[in-house]
Structures are given as C-alpha cells and as structure tokens.
Amino acid sequence: MKCAQILEIEKLRDRTGLFADRYEAGQVLSGLVGQLDLQHPLVFAIPAGGLPVAVPLAEALNCQLDVAVVSKITLPWNTEAGYGAVAFDGSYLLNEAMIRAVGLDESDVTRGLEETRAKVIRRVAALRKGRPMPDMLAHQVIVVDDGLASGFTMRAAVAALRRAGARELIVAVPTGHENSVRSLAEKVDIICCPNIRGGRSFAVASVYQHWSDVSEAEAEQILLGTGDTQY
C-alpha cells in the first residue's frame, strides 16, 4: 500500500493547550475531515476517550457512530504507558522494543495480555450489546481516537477493521506525534490530524485544556445519546 495522504492544520503544528476538551477537538477535526467530501462515511470511535471526539464528527458527517473496542496493554507500574494493544477480534500487537527496554519478562507480558483481553471482552459486551459489526464494504471507514502517541492502539484497530471488511480506511485524531503519524501512513488511506507534534516528549493530554478519563458508564451514555459529551 502506498503512504496515506496526511491532512493537518499547519498553524496548529507543535502547539499545546489548543482544545478546551475532546468535544471541541472533535469539532476542529470535523472541519478537516469535511474537506474530503466523503459520500458514504462510517465513524468508529476507540472507547473510551475517542467517543467524545467522534460525536461531533459523526454529527457533521450525518453518519452512523459505532465503536471499535481496542485497549492498550499498560505497564504494571504506570497505567498511562502501554507496551501494546488488544483489539475487539482478540488480536494484539506488542511493542517488543519497549518490552525489552523496560525489562518486562514473559510472565509480565502474558499477565498484561490476559488482563487486557478481559477488559476488551467486557467493553465489547457493554458497548456493542451483541450487535454485529456493520457491513463496511460500501463505506469509507473513519476510525477516531483522542490522540496518537506510540500509535499501537490505532494500529491494532486498523488491522482488526481491515480483517472485519474495511477497504477504505481513514484515521482521524485531533493530535499525534509526527513519527507515529508517518508510520501509520503506510497502513491506511488518509490521516486527518490537525495538530501534529514532534520532539522527544509527547503527551496526548497536553493538547487539551481540560482532560479526564472517560469511564465505561460515560461511554455507554454517549452511545445512547444521553450523556454529557464535554470531555
């Protein structure tokens, strides 16, 4: 596959503190995705943080909002840092370089993988409630998260959605590290990322003025259309 087209907002490059919250970030993202003039879009959010970003995007595109449940495998001593990800179809990706760098042994990795698989199964049951995945062949599939740090969570989502039938895949994130954006460009068709940042240090949260975790209960409310989406 050739590298994806990458759309950004040049004046937002390398800036932090840009968005009041995830919902406002989704509104900005909607303007960028809107330039594509998509005919049959279908939006998948990666829960939980990707959902409040995806709501205004799906509204702007007047299309269905669904979920692609993927979760990062976190370090035992730091739940904000991940060394891989598990997707809704049971597949997983591991960051072998990070595993070696932090000194995780095989039992640590196995335990983390099993715990994350259980989390994904629970979230699939809670958020999909037995609904089958939609037919994706006739749609431009847009997968949304609140940011792209290492990129492993998004890569796992993209691979699982390809296996589920997605042919045309667009990644839409408000912010992303330049290296991860470039690496992901080899695996999808288009990347929309208003705020691309470089440098050695990168935190998704630093582009948001208000940042908090989105609980599974809040994610369920968002999908039902009854929750406060200001996250």
C-alpha positions as CSV (number, residue, x, y, z in Angstrom):
1,M,0.0,0.0,0.0
2,K,1.2,3.5,-0.8
3,C,1.6,6.0,2.0
4,A,-1.6,7.8,3.1
5,Q,-2.5,11.4,2.3
6,I,-1.9,13.3,5.6
7,L,-4.1,16.3,6.3
8,E,-3.1,18.7,9.1
9,I,-3.7,22.4,10.0
10,E,-0.2,23.9,9.6
11,K,-0.8,26.8,12.0
12,L,-1.5,24.3,14.8
13,R,1.7,22.3,14.4
14,D,3.7,21.7,17.6
15,R,1.2,23.7,19.7
16,T,-0.2,22.5,23.1
17,G,-3.3,23.6,25.0
18,L,-5.3,24.1,21.8
19,F,-8.6,22.4,22.6
20,A,-10.9,23.1,25.6
21,D,-11.9,19.4,25.7
22,R,-12.4,16.4,23.5
23,Y,-15.7,17.6,22.1
24,E,-14.1,20.9,20.8
25,A,-11.2,18.9,19.4
26,G,-13.8,16.8,17.5
27,Q,-15.4,19.9,16.1
28,V,-12.0,21.1,14.8
29,L,-11.3,17.6,13.4
30,S,-14.7,17.7,11.7
31,G,-13.6,20.7,9.6
32,L,-10.6,18.9,8.4
33,V,-12.4,15.6,7.6
34,G,-15.1,17.7,5.9
35,Q,-12.6,18.7,3.2
36,L,-12.6,15.1,1.9
37,D,-16.2,15.3,0.7
38,L,-16.9,11.7,1.7
39,Q,-20.0,10.0,0.2
40,H,-20.6,7.0,2.5
41,P,-18.7,7.6,5.7
42,L,-19.0,5.4,8.8
43,V,-17.4,6.5,12.0
44,F,-15.8,4.1,14.5
45,A,-14.6,5.5,17.9
46,I,-12.0,3.8,20.0
47,P,-13.5,3.9,23.5
48,A,-13.5,5.4,25.8
49,G,-11.5,8.6,25.0
50,G,-12.3,8.6,21.3
51,L,-16.0,8.7,21.8
52,P,-16.5,12.4,22.7
53,V,-14.2,13.3,19.8
54,A,-16.2,11.2,17.4
55,V,-19.6,12.5,18.4
56,P,-19.3,15.9,16.6
57,L,-17.6,14.3,13.7
58,A,-20.4,11.8,13.1
59,E,-22.9,14.7,13.5
60,A,-21.1,16.8,11.0
61,L,-21.0,13.9,8.5
62,N,-24.6,12.9,9.3
63,C,-23.5,9.3,9.6
64,Q,-23.6,6.3,11.9
65,L,-21.4,6.3,15.0
66,D,-20.1,2.9,16.2
67,V,-17.2,1.6,18.3
68,A,-14.1,-0.4,17.6
69,V,-13.0,-1.6,21.0
70,V,-9.3,-1.6,21.4
71,S,-7.3,-1.2,24.6
72,K,-3.6,-0.7,25.3
73,I,-1.7,-3.1,27.4
74,T,-0.3,-1.0,30.2
75,L,2.8,-1.3,32.3
76,P,2.3,-2.8,35.8
77,W,3.6,0.4,37.4
78,N,2.2,3.0,35.0
79,T,-1.3,2.7,33.6
80,E,-0.8,5.7,31.3
81,A,2.0,3.9,29.4
82,G,1.4,1.0,27.1
83,Y,3.5,-1.7,25.5
84,G,1.0,-3.0,23.0
85,A,-2.8,-3.2,22.4
86,V,-5.6,-5.8,22.1
87,A,-8.4,-5.4,19.6
88,F,-12.1,-6.4,19.6
89,D,-11.4,-9.5,17.5
90,G,-8.9,-10.9,20.0
91,S,-5.8,-9.9,18.0
92,Y,-2.9,-8.0,19.6
93,L,0.2,-6.0,18.8
94,L,3.3,-5.9,21.1
95,N,5.9,-3.2,21.3
96,E,8.9,-5.6,21.6
97,A,11.4,-2.7,21.8
98,M,9.6,-1.2,24.8
99,I,9.2,-4.6,26.4
100,R,13.0,-5.1,26.3
101,A,13.8,-1.5,27.3
102,V,11.7,-1.6,30.5
103,G,12.7,-5.2,31.4
104,L,9.4,-7.0,31.3
105,D,9.6,-10.7,31.5
106,E,7.4,-13.2,29.7
107,S,5.1,-13.7,32.7
108,D,4.6,-9.9,33.0
109,V,3.6,-9.7,29.3
110,T,1.3,-12.8,29.5
111,R,-0.4,-11.4,32.5
112,G,-0.9,-8.0,30.9
113,L,-2.2,-9.5,27.7
114,E,-4.7,-11.7,29.6
115,E,-6.0,-8.7,31.7
116,T,-6.3,-6.5,28.7
117,R,-8.2,-9.2,26.7
118,A,-10.6,-9.5,29.6
119,K,-11.1,-5.7,29.6
120,V,-11.8,-5.7,25.8
121,I,-14.3,-8.5,26.1
122,R,-16.1,-6.6,28.9
123,R,-16.2,-3.4,26.9
124,V,-17.4,-5.1,23.7
125,A,-20.3,-6.6,25.8
126,A,-21.1,-3.3,27.4
127,L,-20.8,-1.1,24.4
128,R,-21.9,-3.3,21.5
129,K,-24.5,-5.3,23.4
130,G,-24.4,-8.1,21.0
131,R,-24.7,-6.0,17.8
132,P,-22.8,-7.4,14.9
133,M,-20.2,-5.3,13.1
134,P,-21.8,-3.3,10.3
135,D,-21.1,-4.1,6.6
136,M,-18.1,-1.9,5.8
137,L,-17.6,-2.7,2.1
138,A,-19.6,0.2,0.8
139,H,-18.3,2.8,3.3
140,Q,-15.3,5.0,3.9
141,V,-14.5,3.8,7.4
142,I,-13.2,6.5,9.8
143,V,-11.5,5.4,13.0
144,V,-11.3,8.0,15.7
145,D,-9.3,8.4,18.9
146,D,-8.4,11.4,21.1
147,G,-4.7,11.2,20.1
148,L,-1.9,9.2,18.6
149,A,1.2,8.7,20.9
150,S,3.0,5.5,20.1
151,G,0.3,4.5,17.7
152,F,0.0,0.9,18.8
153,T,-3.7,1.2,19.8
154,M,-4.6,2.7,16.5
155,R,-2.5,0.2,14.5
156,A,-4.3,-2.7,16.3
157,A,-7.7,-1.0,15.5
158,V,-6.8,-0.5,11.8
159,A,-5.7,-4.1,11.4
160,A,-8.8,-5.5,13.1
161,L,-11.1,-3.3,11.0
162,R,-9.3,-4.4,7.8
163,R,-10.0,-8.0,8.8
164,A,-13.6,-7.1,9.5
165,G,-14.0,-5.9,5.9
166,A,-13.0,-2.2,5.8
167,R,-11.4,-1.4,2.4
168,E,-11.0,2.4,2.6
169,L,-9.7,3.4,6.0
170,I,-9.3,7.0,7.3
171,V,-7.7,7.7,10.6
172,A,-9.0,10.9,12.3
173,V,-7.3,12.2,15.5
174,P,-7.0,15.7,16.9
175,T,-3.3,15.3,17.8
176,G,-0.5,13.0,17.0
177,H,3.3,12.5,17.3
178,E,4.9,13.1,13.9
179,N,6.7,9.7,13.9
180,S,3.6,7.8,14.7
181,V,1.6,9.6,12.0
182,R,4.2,8.9,9.4
183,S,4.4,5.2,10.5
184,L,0.7,4.8,10.4
185,A,0.5,6.4,6.9
186,E,1.8,3.1,5.5
187,K,-1.3,1.2,6.7
188,V,-4.3,3.5,5.9
189,D,-5.6,5.6,3.1
190,I,-5.9,9.0,4.7
191,I,-4.8,10.5,8.0
192,C,-6.6,13.7,9.4
193,C,-4.6,15.2,12.3
194,P,-5.0,18.9,12.9
195,N,-2.2,19.1,15.5
196,I,1.0,17.2,14.6
197,R,3.9,17.5,17.1
198,G,7.5,16.4,17.1
199,G,10.1,16.2,19.8
200,R,11.2,13.6,22.3
201,S,8.4,14.2,24.8
202,F,4.7,13.8,23.7
203,A,1.5,13.5,25.8
204,V,-1.9,13.4,24.2
205,A,-3.3,15.2,27.2
206,S,-1.1,18.3,26.7
207,V,-3.2,19.5,23.7
208,Y,-6.3,19.6,25.9
209,Q,-7.1,22.4,28.5
210,H,-9.5,20.0,30.3
211,W,-8.5,16.3,30.4
212,S,-10.0,13.5,32.4
213,D,-10.6,9.8,31.8
214,V,-13.9,8.8,30.2
215,S,-15.5,5.9,32.2
216,E,-17.2,3.0,30.6
217,A,-20.5,4.2,32.0
218,E,-20.0,7.6,30.4
219,A,-19.1,5.9,27.1
220,E,-22.4,3.9,27.2
221,Q,-24.3,7.2,27.8
222,I,-22.6,8.8,24.9
223,L,-23.5,6.0,22.6
224,L,-27.1,6.2,23.8
225,G,-27.1,9.9,23.1
226,T,-28.0,10.8,26.7
227,G,-24.6,11.7,28.1
228,D,-22.7,15.0,28.5
229,T,-20.1,14.9,25.8
230,Q,-17.9,17.7,27.2
231,Y,-14.8,15.6,27.9
